[in-house]
Amino acid sequence: MATDDHQEIWDEFRSLVNMTPSELEKWLDSEESKEVGQKGESGGESVGHKSGHAIVEIKHTKKADLTDDQWAHMQKVIGYIKRHSKQKPKGDIKDTNWRYSLMNWGHDPLKD
């Protein structure tokens, strides 16, 4: 991946992931966080919930120390947030699975 690509990914990730590591960690510990999202074949932790943990790790890592897997995950997060944001339900979104799912991916739409 080219350095220019990294800068673009970095900027977009930092723009879209609007929860701090501590906010995200607190959220991931909540029951609401654990109840939403697509579960793997064996059940257990959802894809988004796992992603949230990876995002916390990324946010605690210096840019120069990010691995190729972390850069790839950042791209995945950007794509998910963009796609899922377009599916916003009508009405109050505060207590919706839509919002909770986005929060698992580090984006709280109420902070926009």
C-alpha positions in Angstrom: 0.0 0.0 0.0 1.4 3.4 -1.0 2.2 6.1 1.5 -0.4 8.4 -0.2 -3.0 5.7 0.3 -2.1 5.5 4.0 -2.5 9.2 4.5 -6.0 9.1 2.9 -7.0 6.1 5.0 -5.6 7.8 8.1 -7.5 11.0 7.5 -10.8 9.3 6.7 -10.6 6.9 9.6 -9.9 9.7 12.0 -12.8 11.6 10.6 -15.4 8.8 10.7 -14.3 7.0 14.0 -15.5 9.7 16.3 -15.4 7.7 19.6 -12.4 7.9 21.8 -10.7 4.6 22.9 -12.2 5.0 26.4 -15.7 5.7 25.1 -15.5 2.7 22.7 -14.1 0.4 25.5 -16.9 1.4 27.8 -19.5 0.9 25.0 -18.1 -2.5 24.1 -18.6 -3.6 27.7 -22.3 -2.8 27.5 -25.1 -5.4 26.9 -26.5 -3.3 24.1 -23.1 -3.5 22.3 -23.0 -7.3 22.7 -26.6 -7.8 21.4 -26.3 -6.3 18.0 -24.5 -7.3 14.8 -23.9 -10.3 12.7 -22.5 -13.3 14.7 -20.0 -15.7 13.2 -20.9 -19.3 12.4 -20.3 -20.4 15.9 -22.3 -17.6 17.5 -20.4 -15.7 20.1 -19.0 -12.2 19.5 -20.3 -10.3 16.5 -18.1 -9.0 13.7 -18.7 -5.4 14.7 -17.9 -6.1 18.4 -14.6 -7.7 17.4 -13.9 -4.8 15.1 -14.4 -2.4 18.0 -11.7 -4.1 19.9 -9.4 -3.8 16.9 -10.2 -0.1 16.6 -9.3 0.5 20.2 -5.9 -1.2 19.5 -5.4 0.9 16.3 -6.2 4.1 18.2 -3.6 3.2 20.8 -0.9 2.5 18.1 1.3 5.2 16.6 0.7 5.8 12.9 4.2 4.7 12.0 3.8 1.5 13.9 0.5 0.3 12.2 0.7 -3.1 10.6 -0.6 -4.0 7.1 -3.5 -5.8 8.8 -4.4 -2.7 10.8 -4.3 -0.5 7.6 -6.6 -3.1 6.0 -8.9 -3.1 9.0 -9.1 0.7 8.9 -10.3 0.5 5.3 -12.9 -2.0 6.3 -14.1 0.3 9.1 -14.4 3.2 6.7 -16.4 1.2 4.2 -18.7 -0.2 6.9 -19.4 3.2 8.5 -20.1 4.8 5.1 -22.5 2.0 3.9 -24.3 1.6 7.2 -24.7 5.4 7.7 -26.8 5.5 4.5 -29.3 3.1 6.0 -30.4 5.5 8.7 -33.9 4.8 10.0 -36.6 7.4 10.3 -37.3 8.9 13.7 -35.4 9.0 16.9 -32.2 6.9 16.5 -30.9 7.1 20.1 -31.9 3.6 21.2 -31.7 1.8 17.8 -29.8 -1.3 16.7 -28.7 0.8 13.8 -26.9 3.3 16.1 -25.6 0.5 18.3 -24.1 -1.3 15.4 -22.3 1.8 14.2 -21.0 2.4 17.7 -19.4 -1.0 17.7 -17.4 0.2 14.7 -16.4 3.4 16.5 -18.9 5.8 15.1 -21.6 7.4 17.2 -24.1 9.2 14.8 -25.4 11.3 17.6 -21.9 13.0 17.8 -22.2 14.2 14.2 
